[in-house]
Every structure is written in structure tokens, then in C-alpha cells.
């Protein structure tokens, strides 16, 4: 048993540092620093940018998070979002928590609490918030181009997501690429309303929240109890998405229904519906369902929050690139040879083994594989 235990420890230790030198998969930094910046001068919107203290890597993936609150309440200091920003920064990412315009800013004091009962107001609130999210993405690419990359990000690896309304916001940023795409699934009346709203905020999908001239494309979406207005927005060219959702959510439907599961309100399609659309299209995606749970159960349960963080972290880690990727490819093209192969218990297995295995090569590299026969 001592031999097997040693082999297991060695294999896991080597694998953890094989892909990204231990970065991004687990917390490797003890502290983070936070800087507050204004990313939209037009609307005076700020965000907090989190970076690991003592990190010398300058091409790090970025994850932008948006808080929840039904587009009525909340800000960038939301505890769930702060926890996500901190834990991912400790893994080596750069993270950001954004403020975005809420219903009061768009439809006013009295209508803010009932905006979702009116299609025009609902479109105004959600689409303006979506434009703010796009401006936050562009802020970082503008910084890379004009300020020498102040935050040390990889502008080709920007992920975004959020909790509840924040998930709604960034699902639309990631999966609606044109006004036409947003409007096509709508009935004629809603199509006219949406067109008028888009015209009022710039006449294109980018909006007028600032930092023009830079791309607002993102590499993947993190949806925590978020939703898309229509499942038809999903297509085979879409970016990866990871979902967490309670299947008894009474605010943002787990499947497709009206807001608050009221069919009188405009439709939202949550993680339970979207995962099928994504997988049927062959788009990389995964879903963590909380059976019997209502809206955002992780907000008040530390164990469930840890589950979500671990699930999301694993998904993002499996879908990012890092410097070590090229070294792995060089290794595969080298003349090193397979010396031995073990299962999770350190037992030798054959090349036709089915399951999780660890392959040890002559140059010291260890690769973890999950093989399905």
C-alpha cells in the first residue's frame, strides 16, 4: 500500500503542475489586491479589478462578474461575486466585479419595481445593462492597446458571467451577436419594440456605454441562475457556457417560462433548458443542478457555494489556454515514450483500459486521461 500511495501522490502532484504550472485549477496565491476604476465615463460606471499579489505573469485570463438583484438592487460588492472574484484571482486569474445600470437608471424611480411587467421596459433595462457589460469587456482591450496592458491580461481569453441578473446580462453578451439575432425569434409586436429600443441606445448591438472601437467578444460564459430571453439564440458557433441552477427556481425559470414562472411576463430560458440546446448543438457546456432548490441557493449556503466554485473552476480550467499548452504539444511530438500507466489506485493498467488513468513518459511527464471505450 505504501508503494501505491506514493505513486498516487506523485502522479497527482506532477499532473497538477503539468498543464498550467498549477495555475487556474487551485488557489496558489494567498492574497489579492483590488483596484477600483471607472470603465464607462458616459454613465459613470465603476468596477473592482482583482489581481493576485506577487504574480509576475502578464498574459492571464480575465473573468468579469456581474451581481444579481433582479436589475433593481445590488452592486459590485455583492458577497457572492466578491467570493468568486477573490477565489479565482487566487487561482491566478484577473477578475473584475462591475456595477451596471439598474432599472431606476433606465425607467425611473416609480417604474423600476414593475419594469418586468412591460415588454418595452424589460427590453430597455436588460439591453442597457447588456451594453454596459460589453463596455466593460472593451475597457480591458482598450487598456491593452493604449496603456500597455495595465492588468496583465490575455485579451484573447476574456470570460464573463454573473449571478441571477448578472448571468442574464452576460449570457446575452456572449450569445447574441447582432440585433437581427435578438429579434428573429420574437413575434412581430416584440420585434418592433426591440428594434425601437436598440435604436434608442445606439442603433447597433454594441450600444453607447463607451470604449468604442474595440471588440466586446468573450470566450465563455458563467451563468449562475441566469437565462436567455430565447433558446433560439443558441447556435453551433457559440462559445462555451457553464450553468448552475436550482430546478425549483421561482425567480429565473430553470426551464423556459415567464419571469417568476409567470407566463404573463416575458420568457426566460434557464440552465435546465439551455444545457440541452447547447449540447444538441455540440457547444461545450455543463450544468450543475440543485434539486428542489429555489433561486441562487449558494447565496446563503457556504457548502453549495463551494460546490459551484469548484464546478465552475473545473469547467473554465478545462477550456482555457496557457503557456504550458504549447509545451504539452511539443512533448507529444517528441521522441519520449510511454513507460507505464496506472489507475486511480496506482495499479498498472493496459493500453486498452477504460476509465481515469495516469500515463508516465520517459521524459518525466505525467498525463491524466479519461478514456471511454
C-alpha positions as CSV (number, residue, x, y, z in Angstrom):
1,X,0.0,0.0,0.0
2,X,2.8,2.4,0.7
3,X,4.1,2.0,-2.8
4,X,0.7,2.6,-4.3
5,X,0.1,5.6,-2.1
6,X,3.5,7.1,-3.2
7,X,2.7,6.5,-6.9
8,X,-0.7,8.2,-6.5
9,X,0.8,11.2,-4.7
10,X,3.5,11.5,-7.3
11,X,1.0,11.3,-10.2
12,X,-1.4,13.9,-8.8
13,X,1.5,16.2,-7.9
14,X,3.0,16.0,-11.4
15,X,-0.3,16.4,-13.1
16,X,-1.4,19.4,-11.2
17,X,1.7,21.3,-12.4
18,X,1.8,19.8,-15.9
19,X,-0.9,21.8,-17.7
20,X,-0.5,25.4,-16.3
21,X,2.2,25.1,-13.7
22,X,-0.6,24.7,-11.1
23,X,-2.3,28.0,-12.1
24,X,-6.0,28.4,-12.6
25,X,-7.0,25.0,-11.2
26,X,-6.5,25.7,-7.5
27,X,-5.7,28.6,-5.2
28,X,-1.9,29.2,-5.4
29,X,-1.8,32.8,-4.1
30,X,-2.7,33.9,-0.5
31,X,-3.6,37.5,-1.1
32,X,-5.3,39.6,-3.8
33,X,-5.2,43.3,-4.4
34,X,-8.3,45.3,-5.6
35,X,-8.3,48.4,-7.7
36,X,-11.4,50.4,-8.5
37,X,-11.7,52.1,-11.9
38,X,-14.4,53.8,-14.0
39,X,-15.0,51.8,-17.1
40,X,-17.8,53.9,-18.5
41,X,-17.3,57.7,-18.3
42,X,-20.6,58.2,-20.1
43,X,-22.7,56.5,-17.4
44,X,-20.2,56.9,-14.5
45,X,-19.9,53.1,-14.0
46,X,-17.1,51.6,-11.9
47,X,-15.7,48.1,-11.4
48,X,-13.3,46.5,-8.9
49,X,-10.4,44.6,-10.5
50,X,-8.8,41.8,-8.5
51,X,-5.3,40.5,-9.0
52,X,-3.1,38.0,-7.1
53,X,-0.4,39.7,-5.0
54,X,3.1,38.7,-6.1
55,X,2.1,37.4,-9.5
56,X,4.6,38.0,-12.4
57,X,2.6,36.5,-15.2
58,X,1.4,39.1,-17.7
59,X,-1.0,37.3,-20.0
60,X,-3.6,36.0,-17.6
61,X,-7.2,35.0,-18.5
62,X,-9.7,37.6,-17.3
63,X,-13.1,36.8,-15.8
64,X,-15.7,39.6,-15.4
65,X,-18.5,39.1,-13.0
66,X,-21.9,40.9,-12.6
67,X,-24.0,40.9,-9.5
68,X,-27.6,39.8,-9.2
69,X,-30.6,41.7,-7.8
70,X,-33.4,41.5,-10.5
71,X,-31.9,44.5,-12.2
72,X,-33.4,46.5,-9.3
73,X,-30.9,46.1,-6.5
74,X,-27.2,45.2,-5.9
75,X,-23.7,46.4,-6.7
76,X,-20.2,45.2,-7.3
77,X,-19.7,44.5,-3.5
78,X,-22.3,41.6,-3.6
79,X,-20.8,38.9,-1.3
80,X,-21.2,36.1,-3.8
81,X,-19.5,38.0,-6.6
82,X,-16.7,39.1,-4.2
83,X,-16.1,35.5,-3.2
84,X,-15.9,34.4,-6.8
85,X,-13.6,37.3,-7.7
86,X,-11.3,36.5,-4.8
87,X,-11.1,32.8,-5.2
88,X,-10.4,33.0,-9.0
89,X,-7.8,35.7,-8.5
90,X,-6.1,33.4,-6.0
91,X,-6.0,30.8,-8.7
92,X,-4.1,33.2,-11.0
93,X,-6.8,34.9,-13.0
94,X,-7.5,38.6,-13.2
95,X,-11.1,39.1,-12.2
96,X,-13.5,42.1,-12.1
97,X,-16.8,42.9,-10.5
98,X,-18.8,45.5,-12.3
99,X,-21.6,48.0,-11.5
100,X,-24.1,48.3,-14.3
101,X,-27.1,50.5,-14.8
102,X,-30.2,49.3,-12.9
103,X,-33.9,49.8,-13.6
104,X,-34.0,53.0,-11.7
105,X,-31.4,54.5,-14.0
106,X,-33.3,53.4,-17.1
107,X,-37.0,53.6,-16.4
108,X,-37.1,55.7,-13.3
109,X,-37.9,55.5,-9.6
110,X,-41.6,54.5,-9.8
111,X,-41.4,52.0,-12.6
112,X,-38.2,50.3,-11.5
113,X,-40.1,47.8,-9.3
114,X,-42.5,46.7,-12.0
115,X,-40.4,47.1,-15.2
116,X,-40.6,43.3,-15.9
117,X,-44.4,43.5,-16.4
118,X,-44.0,45.6,-19.5
119,X,-42.1,44.3,-22.5
120,X,-40.7,47.7,-23.6
121,X,-39.4,48.5,-20.1
122,X,-38.0,45.0,-19.7
123,X,-36.1,45.3,-23.0
124,X,-34.8,48.8,-22.1
125,X,-33.5,47.6,-18.7
126,X,-31.9,44.3,-19.8
127,X,-30.4,45.6,-23.1
128,X,-28.9,48.7,-21.5
129,X,-27.3,46.5,-18.8
130,X,-26.0,44.3,-21.6
131,X,-24.4,47.3,-23.3
132,X,-22.7,48.1,-20.0
133,X,-21.3,44.6,-19.8
134,X,-19.9,45.0,-23.4
135,X,-18.3,48.3,-22.4
136,X,-16.6,46.6,-19.5
137,X,-15.1,44.0,-21.9
138,X,-13.9,46.7,-24.3
139,X,-12.3,48.6,-21.4
140,X,-9.8,45.9,-20.9
141,X,-8.9,45.5,-24.6
142,X,-8.6,49.3,-24.8
143,X,-6.2,49.2,-21.9
144,X,-4.1,46.6,-23.6
145,X,-3.9,48.6,-26.8
146,X,-3.5,52.1,-25.3
147,X,-2.0,51.7,-21.9
148,X,0.4,48.8,-22.2
149,X,-1.8,46.2,-20.6
150,X,-2.0,47.6,-17.0
151,X,-3.7,44.5,-15.6
152,X,-1.6,41.8,-17.4
153,X,-4.5,40.0,-19.1
154,X,-4.7,37.9,-22.3
155,X,-7.1,39.9,-24.4
156,X,-8.0,36.7,-26.3
157,X,-9.2,35.0,-23.1
158,X,-11.9,37.1,-21.5
159,X,-14.7,35.2,-19.8
160,X,-17.7,36.8,-18.2
161,X,-20.7,35.8,-16.1
162,X,-22.7,36.5,-13.1
163,X,-25.3,35.7,-10.5
164,X,-29.0,35.9,-11.4
165,X,-29.5,39.2,-13.4
166,X,-25.7,39.2,-13.9
167,X,-26.0,35.8,-15.6
168,X,-28.8,37.1,-17.8
169,X,-26.7,40.1,-18.7
170,X,-23.6,38.2,-19.8
171,X,-25.5,35.3,-21.4
172,X,-26.8,37.8,-23.8
173,X,-23.4,39.5,-24.3
174,X,-22.0,36.1,-25.2
175,X,-24.7,34.6,-27.3
176,X,-26.5,37.4,-29.1
177,X,-24.2,38.8,-31.8
178,X,-26.5,41.1,-33.7
179,X,-29.8,43.0,-33.4
180,X,-31.1,40.6,-36.0
181,X,-30.3,37.6,-33.9
182,X,-32.1,39.1,-30.9
183,X,-35.2,39.9,-32.9
184,X,-35.5,36.9,-35.2
185,X,-37.3,34.6,-32.7
186,X,-39.7,37.3,-31.5
187,X,-43.3,37.8,-32.5
188,X,-43.9,40.9,-34.7
189,X,-45.0,43.2,-31.9
190,X,-42.0,42.4,-29.7
191,X,-39.7,42.7,-32.7
192,X,-40.9,46.3,-33.3
193,X,-40.4,47.1,-29.6
194,X,-36.9,45.6,-29.5
195,X,-35.9,47.5,-32.7
196,X,-37.0,50.8,-31.2
197,X,-35.1,50.1,-28.0
198,X,-31.9,49.3,-30.0
199,X,-32.3,52.4,-32.0
200,X,-32.6,54.5,-28.8
201,X,-29.2,53.1,-27.5
202,X,-27.0,53.5,-30.5
203,X,-28.6,51.5,-33.3
204,X,-26.3,48.5,-33.1
205,X,-25.5,45.6,-30.8
206,X,-22.6,47.4,-29.1
207,X,-24.6,50.2,-27.5
208,X,-23.3,53.5,-26.3
209,X,-21.7,52.8,-22.9
210,X,-18.2,53.7,-24.0
211,X,-14.8,52.4,-25.2
212,X,-15.8,52.2,-28.9
213,X,-13.6,50.6,-31.5
214,X,-12.7,47.5,-29.5
215,X,-14.2,44.1,-29.5
216,X,-16.7,43.0,-26.9
217,X,-16.4,39.3,-27.7
218,X,-15.9,36.9,-24.9
219,X,-14.5,33.4,-24.7
220,X,-17.1,31.8,-22.4
221,X,-20.0,32.5,-20.1
222,X,-20.6,31.6,-16.4
223,X,-24.4,31.6,-15.7
224,X,-25.4,31.3,-12.0
225,X,-29.2,31.1,-12.2
226,X,-29.1,33.2,-15.3
227,X,-31.2,32.8,-18.5
228,X,-31.6,33.8,-22.2
229,X,-34.7,35.5,-23.5
230,X,-35.0,32.9,-26.2
231,X,-33.3,29.5,-26.5
232,X,-33.1,30.1,-30.3
233,X,-30.2,32.4,-29.6
234,X,-28.0,29.2,-29.2
235,X,-26.2,28.1,-32.4
236,X,-23.3,25.8,-33.3
237,X,-20.8,28.6,-33.4
238,X,-21.5,29.7,-29.8
239,X,-18.8,29.9,-27.1
240,X,-18.7,27.6,-24.1
241,X,-21.1,28.1,-21.2
242,X,-21.3,26.7,-17.7
243,X,-24.6,26.8,-15.7
244,X,-25.6,26.4,-12.1
245,X,-29.3,26.5,-11.3
246,X,-31.9,25.3,-8.8
247,X,-34.6,23.3,-10.5
248,X,-37.3,24.9,-8.4
249,X,-36.2,28.4,-9.1
250,X,-39.2,30.7,-8.6
251,X,-37.5,33.8,-10.0
252,X,-35.5,32.9,-13.1
253,X,-37.0,29.7,-14.5
254,X,-34.9,26.6,-14.6
255,X,-36.6,25.7,-17.9
256,X,-38.4,28.2,-20.3
257,X,-41.2,30.2,-18.7
258,X,-42.1,33.8,-17.9
259,X,-40.1,35.7,-15.3
260,X,-41.0,34.4,-11.8
261,X,-42.5,31.4,-13.7
262,X,-45.4,33.7,-14.6
263,X,-46.3,33.1,-18.3
264,X,-47.8,36.6,-18.5
265,X,-44.2,38.0,-18.2
266,X,-41.6,37.8,-21.0
267,X,-39.9,34.5,-21.4
268,X,-36.6,33.4,-19.9
269,X,-34.9,30.1,-20.6
270,X,-32.7,29.0,-17.7
271,X,-29.9,26.4,-17.4
272,X,-32.2,23.4,-17.4
273,X,-33.5,24.3,-20.9
274,X,-30.3,25.8,-22.3
275,X,-28.0,22.8,-21.5
276,X,-30.0,20.6,-23.9
277,X,-29.8,23.3,-26.6
278,X,-26.0,23.7,-26.1
279,X,-25.3,20.0,-26.1
280,X,-27.6,19.3,-29.1
281,X,-25.6,21.9,-31.0
282,X,-22.3,20.4,-29.9
283,X,-21.3,23.5,-27.9
284,X,-19.1,22.9,-24.9
285,X,-21.3,23.3,-21.8
286,X,-22.1,21.8,-18.5
287,X,-24.8,22.2,-15.8
288,X,-24.8,21.8,-12.0
289,X,-28.4,21.4,-10.9
290,X,-29.5,21.8,-7.3
291,X,-32.6,19.5,-7.0
292,X,-35.5,21.1,-5.1
293,X,-33.7,24.4,-4.6
294,X,-35.1,27.8,-5.3
295,X,-33.2,30.9,-6.6
296,X,-29.4,31.1,-6.0
297,X,-29.2,28.6,-3.2
298,X,-25.5,29.1,-3.0
299,X,-26.0,32.7,-1.8
300,X,-27.0,31.5,1.7
301,X,-25.2,28.2,1.9
302,X,-21.4,28.1,2.1
303,X,-21.2,24.4,1.1
304,X,-23.3,25.0,-2.0
305,X,-21.3,28.0,-2.9
306,X,-18.1,25.9,-2.6
307,X,-19.8,23.3,-4.9
308,X,-20.5,26.0,-7.5
309,X,-17.0,27.5,-7.3
310,X,-15.4,24.1,-7.7
311,X,-17.7,23.2,-10.6
312,X,-17.2,26.4,-12.5
313,X,-13.4,26.4,-11.8
314,X,-13.0,23.0,-13.3
315,X,-15.1,23.9,-16.4
316,X,-13.2,27.1,-17.1
317,X,-9.8,25.4,-16.4
318,X,-10.6,22.8,-19.0
319,X,-11.4,25.4,-21.6
320,X,-8.6,27.9,-21.3
321,X,-5.2,28.0,-22.9
322,X,-2.0,28.7,-21.1
323,X,1.7,28.8,-21.9
324,X,2.2,25.2,-20.9
325,X,-0.2,24.1,-23.6
326,X,2.4,24.5,-26.3
327,X,4.9,22.6,-24.2
328,X,2.5,19.7,-24.0
329,X,2.1,19.8,-27.8
330,X,5.9,19.8,-28.2
331,X,6.1,16.8,-25.8
332,X,3.6,14.9,-27.9
333,X,5.7,15.5,-31.0
334,X,9.0,14.4,-29.2
335,X,10.6,11.0,-29.1
336,X,9.8,10.3,-25.5
337,X,7.9,7.0,-24.9
338,X,5.3,5.7,-22.6
339,X,6.9,3.9,-19.7
340,X,3.9,2.9,-17.6
341,X,0.2,3.5,-17.0
342,X,-1.7,3.4,-13.7
343,X,-5.3,3.8,-12.5
344,X,-6.5,6.0,-9.6
345,X,-5.3,3.4,-7.1
346,X,-1.8,3.2,-8.5
347,X,-2.4,-0.2,-10.2
348,X,-0.8,-0.9,-13.6
349,X,-3.3,-0.9,-16.4
350,X,-3.2,-1.9,-20.1
351,X,-3.3,0.5,-23.0
352,X,-6.9,-0.6,-23.7
353,X,-8.0,0.4,-20.1
354,X,-11.3,2.3,-19.8
355,X,-11.6,5.0,-17.1
356,X,-9.3,7.5,-15.5
357,X,-5.6,6.7,-16.0
358,X,-2.2,8.3,-15.5
359,X,0.5,7.8,-18.2
360,X,4.2,8.2,-17.2
361,X,6.6,9.0,-20.0
362,X,10.3,8.7,-20.3
363,X,10.9,12.4,-20.0
364,X,9.1,12.6,-16.7
365,X,5.8,14.0,-18.0
366,X,2.6,12.6,-16.4
367,X,-0.7,12.9,-18.3
368,X,-4.1,12.3,-16.9
369,X,-6.7,10.8,-19.2
370,X,-10.3,9.8,-19.0
371,X,-10.9,7.1,-21.7
372,X,-14.3,5.8,-22.6
373,X,-14.5,2.6,-24.6
